[in-house]
């Protein structure tokens, strides 16, 4: 093994087949095959459609990543894969593929956590993570505040959404406004031309007696939908840009306010933001403004690394290898509700668990 581990990562937790290759903290390839267009006509992700799309895209995407990185599969030091959380069927495709490649190549297998991967990907952009790291993860399925002292073994949940995730709320409001799917990018685009103070939409769980770090966007979603319905019922034109801007402001206001508060309460002088919604331009701007006022350093990966991708899985896998964490066992299974407190799924502790694979691979199972 070289000084810096060369690891391939596979991500299939939702609707994108991501394959990344990293050497240490250097990104060599980030190949993605998205099935978002196949889900658009349904207004959301259909699990069975996503699973079939992963199955069709897996081998071509892995081949594309290896070619982009300019490496051979035999050069890899390990295979990492998202074991959870996510859609069960989609996860199974990725885990099964990772097992097959790891077995044929005689390489260790690392089943890792999707949320921990979203944190670790920032190393590819801004270098090693500070310890501890405060992370705000916002996506279609998650809105979480996490504190990690070691991304490979210690991730502590500070708060999470109790109903709709932020990205889910974006999708639902975009559908009410007839803007299509996915909702995040299109609402961001319309909001840039709207007035964020035009409509006073509610901020969920921001009262003095509410949980300090938990999120709730269901009430906001309902308030926006009813406001739009009232306008239409009255025969009035809906000011789409103002609605988008006011809704977006309500979401990012709560996210950034609670994230900065968590940093202050825990004495952490930096904040990392990840997940698909981290690509939102207003979230980035408001987070930067509030972090600067609070003396907090903000770390946000470039938009392409915020959405689901294989690079983030490879980054966490490389960290597992570098820190000597135990590889996963061959009975690794997908876990749609894998808790964030499990950054990876270790093996049975037997140091010889993978030894027989190297003998099998000599028979050219993978030419």
Secondary structure, 3 states (H helix, E strand, C coil): CCCCCEEEEEECCCCEEEEEEEECCEEEEEEEEECHHHHHCCCCCCHHHHHHHHHHHHHHHHHHHHHHHCCCHHHCCEEEEEEECCCHHHHHHHHHHHHHHHHHHCCCEEEEEHHHHHHHCCHHHHCCCCCCEEEEEECCCCEEEEEEEECCCEEEEEEEECCCCHHHHHHHHHHHCCCCCCHHHHHHHHHCCCCCCCCCCCCCCCCCCCCCCCECCHHHHHHHHHHHHHHHHCCCCCCHHHHHHHHHHHHHHHHHHHHHHHHHHHCCCEEEEECHHHHCHHHHHHHHHHHHHHCCEEEECCHHHHCCCHHHHHHHHHHHHHCCCCCCCCCCCCCCCCCCCCCEECCCCCCCCCHHHHHHHCCCCCC
